[in-house]
């Protein structure tokens, strides 16, 4: 898992995903491994796969704020703003408002919900959170 997260930090999402899948083969699909694989898929832009894996992780461990945060980012990317807002509010509540990354993502989805044109021609910065002390930033470039 450590190697996978280091690869994520380096932006090597495909290699990280392979590492997380090897960990799943060795240890089974734990909530941590499912969340990590979902986060790597998000980095690769595979939103459907990311959502499925993050939801599977939350089915096994529903009180993990970081996984809720990353699911909220997937939902924002898919354009499901009402659900993304609910998911990020849940992440914020579970975290007791302590994570700057979760708070920033919640602010972003609230701004997008109020003004759908908010993200036009602006670079969006989503903050992924991993289990542990580090968080990761994924930048979305305008199309």
N, C-alpha and C positions, 0 to 999 in steps of 0.2 A: 504494500500500500504506500509506503514511504516513497519508493521509486516512482510509482504512478503519480503521486501528488507533485513530486519534483518535475516530472515530465509536463504535468499540467502547468506548473509555474513557468516553464520554459516555452509554453505554447505548443507543445508536441502532443496534441490531443489524441491523434490516432495511436501513437505509441503508448500513451497513458491508458487508453481504452483497452488495448491488448493486454497491458499489465494487469488492469483490473479484472479482465476476464480470466486471466491465468489464476489470479487470487481466488476468484469464484470457483474455479475448477478444484483448487486445492482445499478451500475452506467452506465451500458452499456459498449460496447467495445471501450473505448477511446484509442487514440494512445498510451498513457502512459501505460495503462493496457495491450494492445496487445504487446508492446515492452517488458514489464516485463515478460509476459507469454512466449514470444519467447526466452528471455534470460534464463529463468528457464528451458525450454526445451533443450536449448543448454547445460546447465549444466548437464542435464540427458542424453545427447548424442542422443537426438531425433532430428536429424538434419533437416529432412523434415518438421516436425511440427514447429521447430524453424524458419526455412526459411519462411514458409507460414505466420506465425504470424508477423514476423519482416517486411515482405513486405506489409502486410495489414496495419501495423502501418505507414509505409512510404507512402502508398497511401493517408492516411489521413493527415499526417504531413511530407512532403518531405524534410524539411530543418533541420531535427534533426540529428546532427552529431553523437551522441552516438548510435542511432539506426543503422545508416549506418555502424558504426564501428562493432557492434555486428553481423550484416548481413555479413560483410566481413570475420569475424571469421568463421561463418557457412560455407561460400563458400570455405575458406581455408581448413577446415576440410573435405569438400566433394571433394576436389581436383580440384575445379574450379578456378585455380590460376589466369587466365586472368581476369575473372569477379571479383574475390576477389580484385585484384589489382585496378581495376577501382572503385569499391565500396569504398575501403579504401582511395583512392585518393580523392574521393568526400567527405568522412568524414573529411579528413584532411583539405580540402579547406573550408568546411562549418565551421570548428572549428578555422580557421585562424592559424592553426599550434600550438595552445595553449595547447593541451592535450598531455602529455607525452605518455599516453596509446595508443592513436590513432597513434602517430608518431612511436612508437615501433612496433605496429602491421603492419603498412605500411612497415617499414624496413624489417620485417620478411617475408612478402609476396614477396617483391622485391628480397630478398635473395633466397627464394625458387624458384621464377620464373627464376632467373639466373642460379641456380644450383639445379635441382630437387632432388639430393641426399643430399641436405643440412640438412634435418631432419632425416636422417638415424641414428638410435640409439642415438638420442639426446632427451632430455626432452624439449618440446616446452612449452613456457609460453605465453598464450594468455591473453590479458587484456580486460575484459569486462568493459563496462562503463554503469552506470545507470544515470538516470536523477537525478541531484543533485550533491553533492560534493564528493561522494564516487565512487571508481571504484573497480572492483573485478578481481581477477586473477584466471584463470582456467589453470591448468597444464595438459598437455598431456603427458602421459608416453609412452615410446617406446613399440611397440608390440613384 
